[in-house]
Amino acid sequence: MFRYTILLFALMLSFAEAQAVQPYQPVHPDPVLEPWRWRSFPELKGLGLECMAEDKAGNMWFGVDDGAVSYDGVKWTTYTPEDGLLGAPVQTLCATRDGSVYTGTVLGISRFRDGRWDRVFPDEGACDVFDLLEGSDGSLWAGTSLGAVHFSREQTTLYTTDSLRTVRPELNVTFVALPEGAEPRVYDVYEDREGRMWFGLYGGEILRYDIGCAESGASTPWRLYTAEDGLDVGSWPRIAQTPDQSIWTVSERAYGGVNRFDGQAWTHFRLSDKVVAHNSNPSVLVTQDGTLWVGGHWSNLYAYGVSSWVGSIHRSDEDHLWVGTRSDGIFRFNGQTWQHYSEQDGLAAGRIRDILQTEDGSIWASTPEGISRFDGQAWTTHALPLDLTGPELWQSRDGALWIFGMARSIRYRPDVDPPETEITLSLDEVSQPGNTTLAWKGTDAWGDTPDEALQYAWRMDRGGWSAYSGKTSDVFLALGSGDHIFEAKTRDRDFNEDPTPASVTFPWTNRPWRTSFMWGSTIPPTASIRKAISRRNPTF
């Protein structure tokens, strides 16, 4: 009986020791597949998303084929003409500073405020709306098929042709005649730095309106620019202004090129004059250094040696220009030099659909092979699951990331809990010639980020942090004399960093009898641990 009791005690002791050496590790499901972490919203699937905006309260608005859809973070609400919306589909949206949301359709303009829709323009009949803009004074401008419409507190003014006044007498507006030769259809509305309004007419002519001159009566407020002024006329023009006060226009016409007005005369050039390319340019971007960048369908970027098909252009908060191409990854221009990022640098693919900078300064790149994220030093190839990608990225005011695709819209709210870090291998001291191996690992609360997706940065002796990577150990050679401190920190999938990095301090000693042992610190960790044990119990 005593023998069986000893055997039972030995088994219990072995079990306890095994539990201590190999603690139970719960198996968590892949967090990216857990419904509480990710939500896919099918509410916009197949609705024909055309435009979007974020209102003053942080609600998201979407223009779709049947009307407008709003999302407050909990509830989706669809508004159709039956709810008071004037027509559908919604072609343009404008959320103004007073909390109103304006929609433009083929029938006219509606305003949503205080829970109800009101018809804004026209009171009767129809008017196709192409563009909506809130002016610097808080008033609303619209580019429409009837002309340019200005909504101020005092009145509604329609800038149009004299003939329209006779055709549409029911319009409750103040008519202001456009200059002779100007067609009424206004495709683009732009306000320059001096407060003058520029209208891109549907056929490609550009019309300038000086409100100050109109109010004072000092001179004629209108100036129409046509081909006779040196303007290369292209349909559906877009307008921008550079800091040197120059006005630039581009269009979607196949061979329209770029126009520049320096205040005196227009000059024109085609991008194909430099390289073989089409010249359909529906978008422009101006950086603070006065450089003009032209991109869009079938266009090239002709600046600082970049000549790849452009898919997306983004200007970051630091005024860096990020150019996403259709095959060659991303180019970044910091005002002086270019830097190129490709798949070899961590991008998921060379074709870039969209670029976004979020509030934390990260740069996101959407590709057909997944979404990548740049932290300022290195790219995380797949910052989101592979099946969560889309051609457009957006961040709302609450910090959520939106991914828009042809058949779905996804809202992702990142985790805010940081991971923790521990040093798993180190020595009490390092002797000549100053070589040692260090190892570390991290843990994310509740396994939100799996261990293989965690990233680490380290530094020695309070120096600069390394770039984040998946590396969990390293060999350090020829450390100098004196005490050394090593620190490591962990970052999870949502870029939450351990605020209290793990650290270990160890001295350097020049005692020669330890030299041969310390060379052993460069061999695999298991051998290092074995030698560390022998160091504590020397036999020589």
C-alpha positions in Angstrom: 0.0 0.0 0.0 2.9 2.3 0.9 4.4 1.6 -2.6 1.2 2.5 -4.4 0.9 5.7 -2.3 4.5 6.7 -3.3 3.6 6.0 -6.9 0.4 8.1 -6.8 2.3 10.9 -5.1 5.0 10.8 -7.8 2.3 10.9 -10.6 0.7 13.9 -8.9 4.1 15.6 -8.6 4.9 14.9 -12.3 1.5 16.3 -13.3 2.0 19.4 -11.2 5.4 19.9 -12.7 4.1 19.5 -16.2 1.4 22.0 -15.5 4.0 24.5 -14.3 6.4 23.9 -17.2 3.7 23.9 -20.0 0.7 26.0 -18.8 -2.6 25.6 -20.6 -2.9 27.8 -23.7 -6.5 28.4 -24.7 -7.1 28.2 -28.4 -8.8 31.3 -29.7 -10.6 31.6 -33.0 -9.1 33.8 -35.6 -10.1 37.3 -34.3 -10.6 38.7 -37.8 -13.4 36.3 -38.3 -15.2 37.1 -35.0 -18.4 39.1 -35.7 -17.9 41.5 -32.7 -14.7 42.7 -34.3 -15.7 43.0 -37.9 -19.0 44.0 -39.5 -19.9 43.8 -43.1 -22.8 46.0 -44.1 -24.8 44.8 -47.0 -27.2 47.8 -46.8 -25.6 49.5 -49.9 -25.1 46.3 -51.9 -26.5 46.8 -55.4 -27.8 50.3 -54.7 -25.5 52.1 -57.1 -23.3 54.2 -54.9 -22.4 57.5 -56.6 -21.2 59.9 -54.0 -20.8 60.3 -50.2 -20.3 62.9 -47.5 -20.0 63.2 -43.7 -22.3 65.7 -41.9 -21.5 67.9 -38.9 -22.7 65.2 -36.5 -20.5 62.5 -38.0 -23.2 60.7 -39.8 -22.3 59.1 -43.1 -24.4 60.0 -46.2 -24.5 58.1 -49.5 -26.0 59.0 -52.8 -27.5 56.0 -54.5 -29.8 55.1 -57.4 -33.0 55.3 -55.3 -32.1 58.4 -53.2 -30.0 58.9 -50.2 -28.9 56.6 -47.3 -27.6 57.8 -43.9 -25.8 55.8 -41.2 -25.4 57.1 -37.7 -23.3 54.2 -36.4 -26.3 52.2 -35.4 -29.2 52.8 -37.7 -29.4 52.9 -41.5 -32.0 55.2 -42.9 -33.0 55.3 -46.6 -34.7 58.4 -48.0 -36.5 58.3 -51.3 -38.7 60.7 -53.2 -41.6 59.4 -51.1 -39.9 60.9 -48.0 -39.6 64.3 -49.6 -36.4 63.9 -51.5 -36.5 65.7 -54.8 -35.8 63.0 -57.4 -33.2 60.2 -57.7 -30.5 59.1 -58.2 -28.5 61.4 -56.0 -25.6 62.7 -58.1 -23.9 65.0 -55.7 -23.9 65.6 -51.9 -22.8 68.6 -49.8 -22.8 68.7 -46.0 -22.6 72.2 -44.8 -21.3 73.8 -41.6 -24.8 74.5 -40.2 -25.6 70.8 -40.1 -27.6 70.6 -43.3 -27.2 68.0 -46.0 -27.9 69.0 -49.6 -28.5 66.5 -52.4 -28.5 67.1 -56.2 -30.5 65.0 -58.6 -31.8 65.3 -62.2 -34.8 67.1 -60.7 -33.2 69.6 -58.4 -31.8 70.3 -54.9 -33.2 69.0 -51.6 -32.1 69.9 -48.0 -32.2 67.6 -45.0 -32.3 69.3 -41.7 -34.0 68.7 -38.3 -35.3 65.3 -39.5 -37.1 66.4 -42.6 -36.6 67.0 -46.3 -37.3 70.3 -48.0 -37.4 71.1 -51.6 -34.8 73.9 -52.2 -34.7 74.4 -55.9 -36.5 74.7 -58.2 -40.0 75.3 -56.7 -41.6 73.8 -59.8 -40.3 71.8 -62.7 -36.9 70.1 -62.9 -33.3 71.1 -62.9 -30.3 68.7 -63.4 -27.7 69.3 -60.7 -24.0 68.5 -61.4 -22.1 70.1 -58.5 -22.7 71.5 -55.0 -20.2 73.8 -53.1 -20.3 75.6 -49.8 -18.7 79.0 -50.2 -16.3 80.6 -47.7 -19.1 82.7 -46.4 -21.3 79.7 -45.7 -23.6 80.2 -48.7 -24.4 77.4 -51.1 -23.5 77.3 -54.8 -24.8 74.8 -57.4 -23.8 74.0 -60.9 -26.9 73.0 -62.8 -28.4 72.6 -66.2 -30.2 75.9 -65.8 -27.0 77.8 -64.8 -25.2 78.6 -61.6 -27.4 79.0 -58.5 -26.4 81.0 -55.4 -28.3 80.5 -52.2 -27.7 83.3 -49.7 -29.7 84.4 -46.6 -31.1 87.3 -48.6 -32.2 85.6 -51.8 -31.7 82.9 -54.4 -29.9 84.1 -57.5 -29.8 82.2 -60.8 -27.0 83.1 -63.2 -28.3 82.1 -66.6 -29.2 83.3 -70.1 -31.9 85.9 -70.8 -33.8 83.3 -72.9 -34.3 81.1 -69.9 -36.0 83.9 -68.0 -38.8 83.7 -70.5 -38.9 79.9 -70.7 -38.9 79.4 -66.9 -40.9 82.3 -65.4 -42.1 80.1 -62.5 -38.6 80.1 -60.9 -38.7 82.0 -57.7 -35.2 83.5 -58.1 -33.4 86.7 -58.9 -32.2 86.4 -62.5 -28.8 87.6 -63.4 -27.9 87.3 -67.1 -24.8 85.5 -68.1 -22.6 87.3 -70.6 -23.3 86.8 -74.3 -21.9 83.5 -75.6 -22.0 81.6 -72.3 -24.2 78.5 -72.3 -26.2 78.0 -69.1 -25.1 74.5 -68.1 -22.6 74.8 -65.3 -20.7 71.5 -64.6 -18.1 72.7 -62.0 -18.2 75.5 -59.4 -15.0 76.8 -57.8 -14.2 79.7 -55.5 -10.7 81.1 -55.7 -8.6 82.7 -53.0 -9.9 86.2 -53.8 -13.5 85.1 -53.5 -14.2 85.1 -57.2 -16.3 82.3 -58.6 -15.2 80.2 -61.6 -17.7 78.2 -63.5 -16.8 75.3 -65.8 -19.4 75.3 -68.5 -20.6 72.0 -69.8 -19.1 72.5 -73.2 -15.7 73.4 -71.8 -15.6 77.2 -71.7 -14.6 78.8 -68.4 -16.6 81.7 -66.9 -15.3 84.0 -64.1 -17.6 86.0 -61.9 -16.3 88.8 -59.6 -18.9 89.3 -56.9 -17.1 92.4 -55.6 -17.3 94.1 -58.9 -20.9 93.2 -59.3 -21.8 94.7 -55.9 -19.8 97.9 -56.5 -20.7 98.3 -60.1 -17.2 99.5 -60.8 -16.7 97.3 -63.8 -18.2 94.3 -65.5 -18.1 91.3 -63.2 -18.1 88.7 -66.0 -15.3 87.3 -68.1 -15.9 84.4 -70.5 -12.9 82.5 -71.7 -13.2 80.5 -75.0 -10.9 79.1 -77.7 -10.4 82.6 -79.0 -8.6 83.4 -75.7 -6.2 80.5 -76.1 -8.3 78.1 -74.0 -8.3 74.5 -75.4 -12.0 73.8 -74.8 -12.8 70.3 -73.4 -16.1 69.0 -72.1 -16.9 68.6 -68.4 -14.0 70.8 -67.1 -12.6 70.8 -63.6 -10.9 73.9 -62.0 -8.2 74.4 -59.5 -5.9 77.3 -58.3 -2.2 77.2 -57.4 -0.7 79.4 -54.7 0.7 81.7 -57.4 -2.9 82.7 -58.2 -2.9 80.7 -61.5 -6.1 79.0 -62.5 -5.8 75.6 -64.0 -8.4 73.6 -65.9 -8.6 70.0 -67.1 -11.3 68.0 -68.8 -12.2 64.5 -69.8 -12.0 65.2 -73.5 -9.7 62.6 -75.1 -7.1 65.2 -76.3 -8.0 68.2 -74.1 -4.8 68.5 -72.1 -4.2 71.2 -69.5 -4.9 74.9 -69.5 -3.3 77.6 -67.3 -4.4 81.2 -66.8 -1.8 83.4 -65.2 -4.1 86.4 -64.8 -3.4 87.8 -68.2 -3.5 85.0 -70.8 -4.2 81.3 -71.2 -1.5 78.8 -72.2 -2.2 75.1 -73.1 -0.2 71.9 -73.3 -0.9 68.3 -73.8 0.6 65.6 -71.6 1.2 63.5 -74.7 3.7 66.1 -75.8 6.1 64.5 -73.3 5.3 60.8 -73.4 2.9 58.7 -75.4 -0.4 58.9 -73.4 -4.0 59.8 -73.6 -5.0 63.3 -72.3 -8.3 62.6 -70.6 -7.8 64.3 -67.2 -10.8 64.5 -64.9 -8.9 65.4 -61.7 -6.3 67.8 -60.5 -4.4 68.3 -57.2 -2.4 71.3 -56.1 0.3 71.0 -53.3 1.4 73.9 -51.2 4.6 74.4 -53.1 2.6 75.4 -56.1 3.1 72.2 -58.1 0.1 71.0 -60.1 -0.5 67.3 -60.4 -2.9 65.9 -63.0 -4.4 62.4 -62.7 -7.4 60.3 -63.6 -8.6 57.9 -66.2 -5.9 57.1 -68.9 -3.7 59.9 -67.6 0.0 60.1 -66.6 1.8 62.0 -64.0 4.5 64.1 -65.6 6.6 65.5 -62.7 10.0 64.6 -61.2 10.5 61.6 -63.5 7.4 59.7 -62.5 5.7 58.2 -65.6 3.4 55.4 -64.4 -0.3 55.1 -64.9 -1.9 56.9 -62.1 -4.8 55.3 -60.1 -4.9 57.6 -57.0 -3.3 60.8 -55.7 -3.3 61.9 -52.1 -1.7 64.7 -50.2 -0.8 63.9 -46.6 -0.9 66.2 -43.6 2.8 66.8 -43.9 2.2 68.0 -47.5 3.8 64.9 -49.0 2.4 63.8 -52.3 1.5 60.1 -52.5 0.9 58.8 -56.0 -0.6 55.4 -56.5 0.0 53.8 -59.9 -1.7 51.1 -61.8 1.3 48.7 -61.9 4.3 50.2 -60.2 3.2 50.7 -56.6 3.4 54.1 -54.8 5.6 57.1 -55.3 6.0 59.6 -52.4 7.4 63.1 -53.0 8.4 65.1 -49.8 9.0 68.4 -51.7 12.6 67.5 -52.6 13.0 63.9 -53.4 11.0 60.9 -54.6 10.8 57.5 -52.8 9.3 54.5 -54.5 7.4 51.6 -52.7 6.7 48.4 -54.4 5.8 44.8 -53.5 9.4 44.2 -52.4 8.9 46.9 -49.8 5.7 45.3 -48.4 2.8 46.5 -50.6 0.3 43.8 -51.2 0.3 44.5 -55.0 1.6 47.0 -57.5 -1.8 48.2 -58.6 -3.0 50.9 -56.2 -6.7 51.6 -56.1 -6.9 54.2 -53.3 -4.7 55.9 -50.7 -5.8 57.3 -47.4 -4.1 58.9 -44.4 -5.9 58.2 -41.0 -5.9 60.4 -37.9 -2.9 58.5 -36.5 -0.7 59.5 -39.5 -0.7 56.0 -41.0 -1.0 55.7 -44.8 -3.3 53.0 -46.1 -3.2 51.6 -49.6 -5.9 49.6 -51.2 -4.9 47.0 -53.8 -6.7 44.1 -55.5 -4.6 41.7 -53.3 -5.4 43.4 -50.0 -5.0 46.6 -47.9 -1.5 47.6 -46.8 -0.5 50.1 -44.1 2.5 52.3 -43.7 3.7 53.5 -40.2 6.3 55.9 -41.4 9.1 53.3 -41.6 7.7 50.1 -43.0 4.7 48.6 -44.7 2.4 46.0 -43.1 1.5 44.0 -46.2 -2.0 42.8 -45.0 -3.3 45.2 -42.4 -6.8 43.8 -42.9 -8.0 40.3 -43.9 -7.6 39.4 -47.5 -11.3 39.2 -48.3 -11.9 42.8 -47.0 -10.8 45.1 -49.7 -12.4 47.6 -52.0 -11.5 50.4 -54.4 -12.2 53.2 -52.0 -11.2 54.0 -48.4 -12.7 56.5 -46.0 -12.3 57.4 -42.3 -15.3 58.9 -40.4 -15.0 61.3 -37.5 -15.4 58.5 -34.9 -12.2 56.9 -36.2 -13.8 54.0 -38.0 -12.4 52.9 -41.3 -14.8 52.4 -44.2 -14.1 50.2 -47.2 -16.3 50.7 -50.2 -16.7 48.2 -53.0 -19.1 47.6 -55.9 -21.3 45.2 -53.9 -20.8 46.1 -50.2 -19.6 48.6 -47.7 -17.7 47.6 -44.6 -17.1 49.6 -41.4 -14.2 48.6 -39.2 -13.7 50.0 -35.7 -10.1 49.3 -34.6 -9.2 47.7 -31.2 -7.8 50.2 -28.7 -6.2 47.8 -26.1 -2.4 47.7 -26.4 -0.4 44.4 -26.3 2.2 43.5 -23.7 5.8 42.5 -24.1 8.3 40.3 -22.2 12.0 39.4 -22.6 12.2 35.6 -23.0 16.0 35.2 -23.2 18.8 37.3 -21.7 22.0 36.9 -19.6 22.9 38.5 -16.3 26.1 39.9 -17.8 28.1 39.9 -21.1 31.9 39.4 -21.2 34.5 39.7 -24.0 34.1 40.2 -26.9 30.6 41.6 -26.1 28.4 39.1 -27.9 24.9 38.0 -26.8 21.6 36.8 -27.9 18.3 38.3 -26.8 14.7 37.2 -27.5 11.3 38.6 -26.8 7.6 38.0 -27.4 4.3 39.8 -27.1 0.7 39.0 -26.1 -2.4 40.7 -27.2 -5.4 40.8 -24.8 -8.0 38.1 -25.7 -5.9 37.1 -28.7 -7.3 39.8 -30.8 -4.2 39.8 -32.9 -2.7 36.3 -33.3 0.9 35.8 -32.3 2.1 35.4 -35.8 0.6 38.8 -36.8 2.3 40.7 -33.9 5.2 43.0 -34.8 8.1 44.1 -32.7 10.6 47.0 -32.4 13.7 47.1 -30.2 16.5 49.5 -29.2 19.7 49.2 -27.3 21.0 51.8 -24.8 18.1 54.3 -25.4 19.0 54.7 -29.1 16.5 54.9 -31.9 13.8 52.2 -32.2 14.1 49.7 -35.0 11.5 49.4 -37.7 8.6 47.0 -36.7 8.9 43.5 -38.0 8.0 39.9 -37.0 11.5 39.2 -35.7 11.5 37.9 -32.1 15.2 37.5 -31.4 18.6 38.8 -32.6 22.3 38.4 -32.0 24.2 41.5 -30.8 28.0 41.5 -31.5 30.8 43.5 -30.0 28.9 45.5 -27.4 31.0 48.2 -25.7 32.1 48.2 -22.1 29.7 49.4 -19.3 26.1 48.7 -18.5 23.7 48.1 -21.3 19.9 48.3 -21.4 17.8 46.6 -24.0 14.1 47.4 -24.7 11.5 45.7 -26.8 7.9 46.6 -27.5 5.0 45.0 -29.3 2.5 46.3 -31.8 -0.8 44.7 -32.7 -2.7 44.6 -36.0 -4.4 47.9 -35.2 -1.0 49.6 -34.6 -1.6 49.8 -30.8 1.9 49.9 -29.2 2.9 48.6 -25.8 3.2 51.8 -23.7 5.6 50.1 -21.3 8.2 48.3 -23.3 9.9 45.3 -21.7 13.5 45.9 -20.7 16.6 44.1 -19.3 19.8 45.6 -18.0 23.1 43.7 -18.1 26.8 44.7 -17.5 29.8 44.1 -19.8 32.8 42.5 -18.0 36.3 41.9 -19.3 37.0 38.9 -17.1 38.9 36.6 -19.5 37.8 33.3 -17.9 34.3 34.0 -19.3 35.4 34.8 -22.8 35.0 31.3 -24.3 31.6 31.1 -22.7 30.3 34.3 -24.1 31.2 33.3 -27.7 28.7 30.6 -27.0 26.0 33.2 -26.6 25.8 33.4 -30.4 24.7 29.8 -30.7 21.1 28.7 -30.6 19.1 29.8 -27.5 18.8 26.3 -26.0 22.6 26.0 -25.8 22.8 29.5 -24.4 20.3 28.6 -21.6 22.4 25.4 -20.9 25.6 27.5 -20.6 23.8 30.0 -18.5 22.9 27.2 -16.0 26.5 26.0 -16.0 27.7 29.6 -15.4 25.7 29.7 -12.2 27.2 26.4 -11.1 30.9 26.6 -12.4 32.9 23.4 -12.2 36.3 25.0 -13.0 
